[in-house]
Amino acid sequence: MSIYDVAVIGSGPGGYVAAIRCAQLGMKTAIIEKYSTLGGTCLNVGCIPSKALLDSSHHYEHAVKHFADHGIDIPGDVKINIEKMIARKQAVVDQTTGGVEFLMKKNNIDVFEGMGSFKDVTHINVTKTDGSVETVEAKHTIIATGSKPSTLPFIKLDKKRIITSTEALKLKEIPKHLVVIGGGVIGLELGQVYRRLGAEVSVIEYMDRIIPGMDKGLSRELQKAMKKQGVKFYTSHKVTEVKTTTKQVTITADDKKGNPVEFKGDYCLVSVGRRPYTDGLNAEAAGVKINDRAQVEVNDHLQTNVANIYAIGDVIKGAMLAHKAEEEGVFVAETLAGQKPHIDYNLIPGVVYTWPEVAAVGKTEEELKEAGVKYKSGQFPFRALGRARASADLDGFVKILADESTDEVLGVHMVGARCADLIAEAVTAMEFRASAEDISRMSHAHPTFTEAIKEAALAATDNRPLHV
């Protein structure tokens, strides 16, 4: 029997990063993964493949709609080869997951392929595809089993016409009409992919706005931009029934007045969030508590009720974000090594990779109002930037919220080109408790999109942006 200092169950971003950090800190480490490739949901059927398709579809859309504006003439019609596009996506996935495999070897981490389940508090059974079982002994275990797509109780996913994000990433044809249930990050990103490729796309959202967990201003701006792109939105609609035939899906929903509305499409993407994945973990054998939301319960040290077992990522409370899981993986590894790590959950950014992109960190205006915090707001539109005009990316804005008395930045919310990258400046500033004036006095290269952050800071400081 193999004996380890640490065993990690799950090889997603949280799990494999935890394993690497444990190994770096001198612990003999094993990682257990049920699938034949490492990387978990994010690398295999989530973040990485969806971004690959977003980029490919973005190139196509530019070629069809915008190249001529730049003086680029393409003889003949621009055509989509969906099979090649999906193959490229898979090549990106394979390269990325292969990179994780390399990192395991580089750090002398033993990889066990099979379903990991607790035998007791220090032993984990690894059940392989052929049914054989190998047992791993570990002083400490980190549960990093991630999440799976959620659905609604009355929806039967056939994975052919009624699909999740996993199936949407490998369709063999472009839908004629893709109906998306759920106006969150995943639904909007994949909806935009297929809209660019020519599908009619309808988004049905139960709440009164899309990306409801983010600042209202971002919701409004993104919806306005995607409407211009041809996406149809039906907010405040409650889906009540989803039926399918061989080639068609019929979705019935009640609008905000309670009147039934019917939608017909050839594909229905169910994108109503994700649920923690603890199936087959046999947590009870180790005495690990799982709550009624299927989450593994942890304390502030990410430790379960069993002292030598920890949990990170989507399987515990908090935002289901790959970078959150990574931070938690490092946190647990350093805790086991006797260090005193820290995570500020308020400073973990959220990103939507549509175009325009959406990104945010810190408190929203709604949260500040609810908490009774007096704040000031500064906002600057992208269309006033020279760099935005040069690239014709005019949609969006940056908004900075600062404490009314101290000027400390409390939240930064942006929608526009390259916001997924721009948000790192805001995270850095807030990590060091910068004021809006601090940001406004920093030199930002011209012409860049980052100038919108400086201008928003000027607007928040004493309402003196320079370029509007």
Secondary structure by P-SEA (a helix, b strand, c coil): cccccbbbccccaaaaaaaaaaaaacccbbbbbcccccccccccccaaaaaaaaaaaaaaaaaaccccccccccccccccaaaaaaaaaaaaaaaaaaaaaaaaaaabbbbbccbbbbccccbbbbbccccbbbbbbbcbbbbcccccccccccccccccccccaaaaacccccccbbbbccccaaaaaaaaaaaaaccbbbbbbccccccccccaaaaaaaaaaaaaacccccccbbbccccccccbbbbbbbccccbbbbbbccbbbbccbbbbcccccccccccccccccccccccccccccccccccccccccccccaaaaaaaaaaaaaaaabbbbbbccccbbbbbccccbbbbccccaaaaaaacccbbbbbbbccccaaaaaacccccbbbbbcccccccccccccccccccccaaaaaaaaaacccaaaaaaccccccccaaaaaaaaaaaaccccccc
